[in-house]
């Protein structure tokens, strides 16, 4: 399938005539669902709650972007905007502070690897791993017998183990994963290595580990044993098929930086960006680093609490587990009356309800820090935008801090206007039912213009 055919496949699926009415007025689940025709490249690895490719396409179309333009996602996560921009023929930049999502994004836009080499080389890696496991009395394709004397199983280092969500992976699948990982690392200098590593990260989340995903990441029923090598090769197979789709085609370059969205000018040149399509963290008490904790730790992207703390400090503060005593982003919104009023109401409610834990005492402060961090980001962003640049920020209302409603989109729009941006409109993307408050919360797209 050539690039023009990919475009023809994508464009009829938009279902969007008037973005000002909201780019997909379906129910919340369907609006955020990954369509079957969008799985190529996107499905190599993806946050469960990532925004969908069709949303990116709708704003590329609405903003009138083409091959002459460069697009930025300063909170790129697992690369939805970057992949979709590249498929649409746009130069793209991404920033991400969490190491494994940054790695995933960079691999998902690397289409230079020979798919036949990827297939043949990973089969050899798999063969080696299976032979090692068989020598240990383990058949990866058959459940380990309850009555069999277990082999000494490999584990992670104690400090790394402490970082894992408890019971997120069972001992035998972990052992088999580490054996496979060692075999793959023998090829660390090969052009297919990074793709193989990402495929293992996807397999860990999708089938090897015990994680389950709802509104929060949690642990489901433990799997005593599960095929590991076959699960990995299944993910490799998807990559090979996708790479064959675009063989011989040329696409614009995409660059992904491990960097803080509040310090964009450290990595991008002034006046280099025509548009922004992104979804920053929400002020919702979710620790986004937990979403990728299993694959980050098992594959060696984070090995200690010190490393975890280091990249958390480079992120916009969206939850109390990422607040530090020397944080100062709240100064950016010290004179914003509505944000100060919300933070004060959260603190008043905390005292009224007798909530005294350390985390609960931070609820008011993290609200100020979150919006201050976003203000700092938008202020920094101005230098790298070209005059007339369009921006789309996907954000959601929240009521997680003791039931105090935070209209994130409206507040972000207000901050942007104070910094010189023009507010074009706020689109409704979808609504989400909050089980805690029994309310329908709006997820919106704040559409801005930078006049220059």
TAUR-V443926 format. One record per run of one state. SS is the DSSP state (H for helix, E for strand, - for the rest). FROM is the first residue (numbers start at 1). LEN is the number of residues. If there is no record, write none. Layout:
BEGIN
ss:SS from:FROM len:LEN
ss:SS from:FROM len:LEN
END
This chain:
BEGIN
ss:- from:1 len:2
ss:H from:3 len:9
ss:- from:12 len:7
ss:H from:19 len:3
ss:- from:22 len:6
ss:H from:28 len:4
ss:- from:32 len:4
ss:H from:36 len:3
ss:- from:39 len:3
ss:H from:42 len:3
ss:- from:45 len:8
ss:H from:53 len:10
ss:- from:63 len:7
ss:E from:70 len:4
ss:- from:74 len:6
ss:H from:80 len:8
ss:- from:88 len:3
ss:E from:91 len:6
ss:- from:97 len:2
ss:H from:99 len:10
ss:- from:109 len:6
ss:H from:115 len:21
ss:- from:136 len:22
ss:H from:158 len:6
ss:- from:164 len:7
ss:H from:171 len:15
ss:- from:186 len:7
ss:H from:193 len:16
ss:- from:209 len:2
ss:E from:211 len:3
ss:- from:214 len:3
ss:E from:217 len:3
ss:- from:220 len:9
ss:H from:229 len:17
ss:- from:246 len:8
ss:E from:254 len:5
ss:- from:259 len:2
ss:H from:261 len:6
ss:- from:267 len:6
ss:E from:273 len:6
ss:- from:279 len:9
ss:H from:288 len:3
ss:- from:291 len:2
ss:H from:293 len:6
ss:- from:299 len:6
ss:H from:305 len:8
ss:- from:313 len:7
ss:H from:320 len:3
ss:- from:323 len:6
ss:H from:329 len:5
ss:- from:334 len:3
ss:H from:337 len:17
ss:- from:354 len:6
ss:H from:360 len:25
ss:E from:385 len:12
ss:- from:397 len:1
ss:E from:398 len:1
ss:- from:399 len:7
ss:E from:406 len:1
ss:- from:407 len:1
ss:H from:408 len:11
ss:- from:419 len:2
ss:E from:421 len:14
ss:- from:435 len:4
ss:E from:439 len:12
ss:- from:451 len:2
END
